[in-house]
Amino acid sequence: MLGIVFGAFVVLLFLGLPIAGSMIFSTLLPSFMVENFPGNLNYMLRAVVSGLDTMSILAIPLFMLSGAIMAQGGISRKLFDIFAVFIGKFKAGMPCAVVVTCLFYGAISGSGPATVAAVGAMCIPVLTELGYDRKFAAAIVATAGGLGVIIPPSIPMIMYGVTTGESVGDMFTAGIVPGVLIAASLMTYCILYCVRHGEDKERINKAVDALRSKGYLRVIWSGIPALLTPVIILGGIYSGKATPTEAACISVFYALFVSLCVYRTMKLKDLLSQMKSAVKSYAPICLLIAFAIAFGRVLSLLQAPALISDLLTTTFHSPYTFLIALNICMLIMGMFMDTASAIAILGPILLATAKSFGIDGIHFGIILVTNLAVGLVSPPVGINLFVAAPLVETSAGKLGKKVLAPCAFFLLALILITFIPQISLFLLPAHMM
């Protein structure tokens, strides 16, 4: 029965049926085949309602709305100016400033594509004007945009917590050091690229001098409201003063205050369109989570987690071989499946196996999210490529070739994150015991 359910799910996906539709049919299939099977239509509807009846899931649309408001408010420009004014004249200083901007903007939006759209629209023209190859600029933004789902707050991390029962707050904490490590690896690539291909130092120095002529304090003061955004969001969570959902709500009001009152780059009438945009982005994710929870519960009735766990534990005899196989499979999955779908479907199923090998659930979640972040820039479905490619008037396929080099550095960081659990659990001593 289990093989038939998975087979039907895969076949429907290859036939082009939406993932949510494939899950609905596969969820109901056992009840069609076996009389009095407990996972019938009523069971599925109860699972959908109860699965969405959680406070944690409300953080997703709120962070989406906050990110949309911040994008309208021009926050990415303020962040970039702060980093550029300090490191712009160093070797690869400007591309490195773009990577750091993506890191901080990811702590605002929680989304990879949103980070690429906001930072790329501003930074790619700047790098191009400074003499950098436009495809190199787009490749850096597209790859660094993956930090949007690793550095907290991260929408995929919230989905992982909701579908597996792991702590969303712990996932956020565990994502900090891996996010910084990946940013450092991408900055290393930028430096090596600029050493090999050179830079137009005359233009770069002129641009940085123009920025510094405004005064360091003025540039920093202008960017402080933008820099405070992740501090307020994450500070509330880590101090225990706010849950992730409450912090997401605070981020919306703070984003409104900064955009309306401080930078004045947005009008109150624009709020309705931003809310519509957030709802449109959240609706398919909400539907996916709902049906993924129902699908997972039916699979539990079929004892899928236990059977898959037994299969994997007999196939792989050590956590290291399991992790190698996991990374290979997830990297391939990321090429064809979007992040939200992969986490909703595979997270709950594989978590039991990971724990049977002694792998911490939070560490496993970080590995999963990091693998799928690479998928954001992996053809043919890599959505970051489709967001960045139009910004340099090229195709996603051609840009995909250009991201291979920075992706290699991303993968080096992934290997370290996979096999050194302390990188993820460093800030969570209770999980290292």
C-alpha positions in Angstrom: 0.0 0.0 0.0 2.8 2.4 1.0 4.5 1.8 -2.4 1.3 2.5 -4.3 0.8 5.8 -2.4 4.3 7.0 -3.1 4.2 5.8 -6.7 0.9 7.6 -7.3 2.4 10.8 -5.8 5.5 10.7 -8.0 3.5 9.8 -11.2 1.1 12.7 -10.6 4.0 15.1 -10.2 5.6 13.9 -13.5 2.2 14.4 -15.2 2.3 18.0 -14.2 -0.4 18.0 -11.5 0.3 20.7 -8.8 2.1 19.4 -5.7 -0.9 20.2 -3.5 -3.2 18.3 -5.8 -0.9 15.3 -5.9 -0.8 15.2 -2.1 -4.6 15.4 -1.9 -5.1 12.4 -4.2 -2.3 10.4 -2.6 -3.7 11.2 0.8 -7.2 9.9 -0.1 -6.0 6.9 -2.2 -5.7 4.4 0.7 -9.3 5.1 1.7 -10.4 4.3 -1.9 -8.6 1.0 -1.8 -9.2 -0.2 1.7 -12.7 -0.2 3.2 -12.9 1.4 6.6 -9.4 2.8 6.4 -9.2 5.5 9.1 -7.6 8.1 6.9 -10.7 9.0 5.0 -12.0 12.3 3.7 -13.2 13.4 7.2 -9.9 12.5 8.7 -8.0 14.5 6.1 -10.2 17.6 6.7 -9.7 17.3 10.4 -5.9 17.0 9.9 -5.9 20.1 7.6 -7.8 22.2 10.1 -5.9 21.0 13.2 -2.5 21.3 11.4 -3.1 24.9 10.6 -4.5 25.7 14.0 -1.1 26.8 15.4 0.3 30.2 16.3 3.7 29.5 14.7 2.3 29.4 11.2 1.1 33.0 11.5 4.7 34.1 11.5 5.0 33.2 7.8 2.6 35.8 6.3 3.7 38.4 8.9 7.3 38.1 7.9 6.3 38.2 4.3 4.4 41.4 4.8 7.3 42.9 6.8 9.7 42.0 4.0 7.4 43.5 1.4 7.1 46.8 3.3 10.9 47.0 3.9 11.5 46.4 0.1 9.1 49.3 -0.6 10.9 51.4 1.9 14.3 51.0 0.1 16.0 49.3 3.1 18.5 47.4 0.9 20.1 50.7 -0.3 20.6 51.9 3.3 22.2 48.6 4.3 24.5 48.5 1.3 25.7 52.1 1.8 26.8 51.3 5.4 28.9 48.3 4.4 30.3 49.9 1.2 31.5 53.0 3.0 33.7 50.8 5.3 34.9 48.0 3.1 34.4 49.3 -0.4 38.0 50.1 -1.1 39.3 46.7 0.0 39.9 43.9 -2.5 36.5 42.8 -3.7 35.0 45.2 -1.2 31.9 46.1 -3.2 30.9 42.5 -4.1 31.5 41.6 -0.4 29.3 44.5 0.6 26.6 43.0 -1.6 27.0 39.6 0.2 26.7 41.2 3.6 23.7 43.2 2.5 22.0 39.9 1.5 22.9 38.5 4.9 21.2 41.4 6.7 18.3 41.7 4.3 17.7 37.9 4.8 17.3 38.7 8.5 14.4 41.0 7.5 12.6 39.2 4.7 13.1 35.5 5.6 12.9 34.6 1.9 15.5 33.9 -0.7 13.7 35.3 -3.8 12.6 38.4 -1.9 16.3 39.0 -0.9 17.4 38.6 -4.5 14.7 40.9 -5.8 15.3 43.7 -3.2 19.1 43.6 -3.1 19.6 42.7 -6.8 17.5 45.5 -8.2 19.7 48.0 -6.4 23.1 46.3 -6.2 23.5 44.8 -9.7 23.4 48.2 -11.5 25.9 49.6 -8.9 28.3 46.7 -9.5 27.9 47.0 -13.3 28.6 50.7 -13.2 31.8 50.0 -11.2 33.1 47.8 -14.0 32.2 44.3 -12.7 30.8 41.8 -15.2 27.0 42.0 -15.0 26.6 38.2 -14.9 29.1 38.0 -12.1 27.1 40.6 -10.2 23.8 38.7 -10.8 25.4 35.4 -9.9 26.6 36.8 -6.5 23.2 38.2 -5.7 21.4 35.0 -6.8 23.7 32.8 -4.7 23.9 35.1 -1.7 20.1 35.4 -1.8 20.1 31.8 -0.4 21.1 33.4 2.9 17.5 34.6 3.1 16.3 31.1 4.0 19.3 30.3 6.3 19.8 33.4 8.4 16.9 33.9 10.8 14.0 34.7 10.6 13.6 32.1 7.9 10.2 31.1 6.4 11.5 27.5 5.5 12.6 27.1 9.1 9.2 28.1 10.4 7.7 25.5 8.0 10.1 22.8 9.3 9.2 23.6 12.8 5.4 23.5 12.1 5.5 20.2 10.2 8.0 18.4 12.5 7.2 19.8 15.9 10.8 21.1 16.4 11.3 24.5 18.1 11.1 27.4 15.6 13.1 29.5 18.0 15.9 26.9 18.3 16.0 26.7 14.5 16.4 30.5 14.3 19.2 30.4 16.8 20.9 27.5 15.0 20.8 29.3 11.7 23.0 32.2 12.8 26.5 30.7 12.7 25.8 28.6 9.4 24.5 31.8 7.8 27.7 33.7 8.7 29.9 30.8 7.5 28.2 30.7 4.1 28.5 34.5 3.8 32.2 34.2 4.6 32.6 31.5 2.0 30.9 33.6 -0.7 33.0 36.6 0.2 36.1 34.4 -0.2 34.9 33.5 -3.7 34.5 37.2 -4.5 38.0 38.0 -3.4 39.5 35.2 -5.5 37.4 36.2 -8.5 38.6 39.8 -8.2 42.3 38.7 -7.7 42.0 36.8 -11.0 39.9 39.2 -13.1 41.0 42.5 -11.5 38.9 45.6 -10.6 38.5 49.1 -11.8 39.9 50.7 -8.7 39.6 54.2 -10.1 35.9 54.0 -10.5 35.4 52.1 -7.2 37.5 54.6 -5.2 35.6 57.5 -6.7 32.2 55.9 -5.8 33.4 55.2 -2.2 34.8 58.7 -1.8 31.5 60.1 -2.9 29.8 58.0 -0.3 32.3 59.0 2.4 31.9 62.7 1.5 28.5 62.5 3.1 30.2 61.7 6.4 30.5 58.3 8.1 28.2 59.3 10.9 25.5 60.5 8.4 25.6 57.3 6.4 25.5 55.2 9.6 22.7 57.3 11.2 20.7 56.9 8.0 21.1 53.2 8.0 20.5 52.6 11.8 16.8 52.0 11.4 17.5 49.3 8.8 20.2 47.7 10.9 17.9 47.6 13.9 15.3 45.5 12.2 17.0 42.1 12.7 18.2 43.2 16.1 14.6 43.9 17.2 13.2 40.8 15.6 15.8 38.4 16.8 16.5 40.2 20.1 12.8 39.7 21.1 13.0 36.0 20.3 16.3 35.2 21.9 15.6 37.2 25.0 12.5 35.3 25.6 10.3 38.4 25.5 8.5 37.3 22.3 7.7 34.2 20.4 8.6 34.0 16.7 5.0 34.9 15.8 5.0 37.9 18.2 8.3 39.0 16.8 6.9 38.8 13.3 4.0 41.0 14.3 6.4 43.5 15.8 8.5 43.5 12.6 5.4 44.5 10.6 4.7 47.6 12.8 8.4 48.5 12.9 8.7 48.2 9.1 5.7 50.5 8.8 7.2 53.0 11.2 10.5 53.1 9.4 9.0 53.3 5.9 6.3 55.8 6.7 7.8 58.0 9.3 11.6 57.7 9.1 12.5 57.2 5.4 9.1 58.3 4.1 9.5 56.1 1.1 6.1 54.7 1.4 2.6 56.0 1.8 -0.2 54.6 3.9 -2.3 53.9 0.8 0.5 51.6 -0.4 -0.1 49.3 2.6 -3.1 47.6 1.0 -1.2 46.5 -2.1 1.6 45.2 0.1 -0.9 43.2 2.2 -2.4 41.8 -1.0 1.0 40.8 -2.2 1.8 39.0 1.1 -1.5 37.1 1.0 -0.9 36.0 -2.6 2.5 34.8 -1.6 1.3 33.0 1.5 -1.8 31.4 0.2 -0.1 28.6 -1.8 2.4 28.0 1.0 -0.5 27.7 3.5 -2.3 25.2 1.3 0.8 23.2 0.8 1.5 23.0 4.6 -2.1 22.0 5.3 -2.1 19.1 2.8 1.4 18.1 3.7 0.3 17.7 7.3 -2.6 15.6 6.3 -0.4 13.6 3.9 2.1 13.0 6.7 -0.6 11.8 9.1 -1.9 9.3 6.5 1.6 8.1 6.0 1.9 7.6 9.7 -1.2 5.4 9.6 0.6 3.4 7.0 3.6 3.3 9.3 5.7 5.0 6.6 8.2 6.7 8.9 9.0 3.5 10.7 9.3 1.5 7.5 11.5 4.2 5.8 13.6 4.5 8.9 14.2 0.7 9.0 15.0 0.7 5.3 17.6 3.5 5.6 19.1 2.2 8.9 19.7 -1.2 7.3 21.0 0.4 4.1 23.3 2.9 5.8 25.3 1.7 8.8 26.7 5.0 10.1 25.4 8.5 10.4 28.2 9.7 8.0 27.1 7.6 5.1 23.4 8.6 5.8 24.4 12.3 5.7 26.3 11.9 2.5 23.3 10.2 0.9 21.0 12.8 2.3 23.0 15.7 0.9 23.2 14.1 -2.5 19.4 13.4 -2.6 18.5 16.8 -1.3 20.7 18.6 -3.8 19.0 16.7 -6.6 15.6 17.3 -5.1 16.4 21.0 -4.9 16.9 21.1 -8.6 13.3 20.0 -9.3 11.2 20.9 -6.2 10.8 24.2 -4.5 12.0 24.7 -0.9 8.6 24.8 0.7 7.4 21.6 -0.9 10.5 19.6 -0.1 10.5 20.6 3.6 6.8 20.0 4.0 7.0 16.5 2.4 10.5 15.2 3.4 11.1 16.9 6.7 8.7 14.8 8.9 9.5 11.6 7.1 13.3 11.8 7.3 13.5 13.3 10.8 12.8 10.0 12.5 15.6 8.3 10.5 18.0 11.1 11.4 17.2 10.8 15.0 17.7 7.0 14.9 21.3 7.8 13.8 21.7 10.1 16.7 21.5 13.3 14.6 19.9 16.2 16.5 16.6 17.3 15.0 17.7 21.0 14.9 21.0 20.1 13.2 19.1 18.0 10.7 16.7 20.9 10.0 19.7 23.2 9.3 21.2 20.6 6.9 17.9 20.3 5.1 17.3 24.1 4.7 21.0 24.6 3.6 20.7 22.0 0.9 17.5 23.5 -0.3 19.0 26.9 -0.3 21.5 25.6 -2.9 18.4 24.4 -4.8 17.3 28.1 -5.1 20.1 28.6 -7.6 20.1 25.2 -9.2 18.5 24.8 -12.7 15.8 24.0 -13.9 13.6 25.2 -11.0 16.0 27.5 -9.1 13.7 30.4 -8.5 16.6 32.8 -7.5 17.9 32.5 -11.1 14.5 33.5 -12.5 14.4 36.5 -10.3 18.0 37.6 -11.0 18.2 36.8 -14.7 15.8 39.6 -16.0 17.9 42.1 -14.0 20.8 41.6 -16.4 18.7 40.7 -19.4 19.8 37.1 -19.7 18.2 33.7 -19.4 18.1 31.7 -16.2 19.9 28.9 -18.0 22.9 31.1 -18.9 23.0 32.6 -15.5 22.9 29.1 -14.1 26.3 28.4 -15.6 27.7 31.5 -13.9 26.6 30.5 -10.4 28.5 27.2 -10.5 31.6 28.7 -9.1 30.0 30.5 -6.1 27.8 27.5 -5.5 31.0 25.4 -5.1 32.0 27.6 -2.2 28.4 27.4 -0.8 28.8 23.6 -1.0 32.1 23.7 1.0 30.2 25.5 3.7 27.4 22.9 3.5 29.9 20.1 4.0 31.3 21.7 7.2 27.7 22.4 8.5 26.8 18.7 7.8 29.7 17.0 9.5 30.4 19.5 12.3 27.2 19.7 14.3 28.7 22.3 16.7 28.5 24.9 13.9 24.7 24.7 14.1 24.4 23.9 17.8 27.1 26.2 19.1 24.5 28.7 20.4 22.3 25.9 21.7 24.3 24.1 24.5 21.3 21.9 25.5 21.4 20.3 22.1 25.1 19.6 22.2 24.8 17.4 25.3 
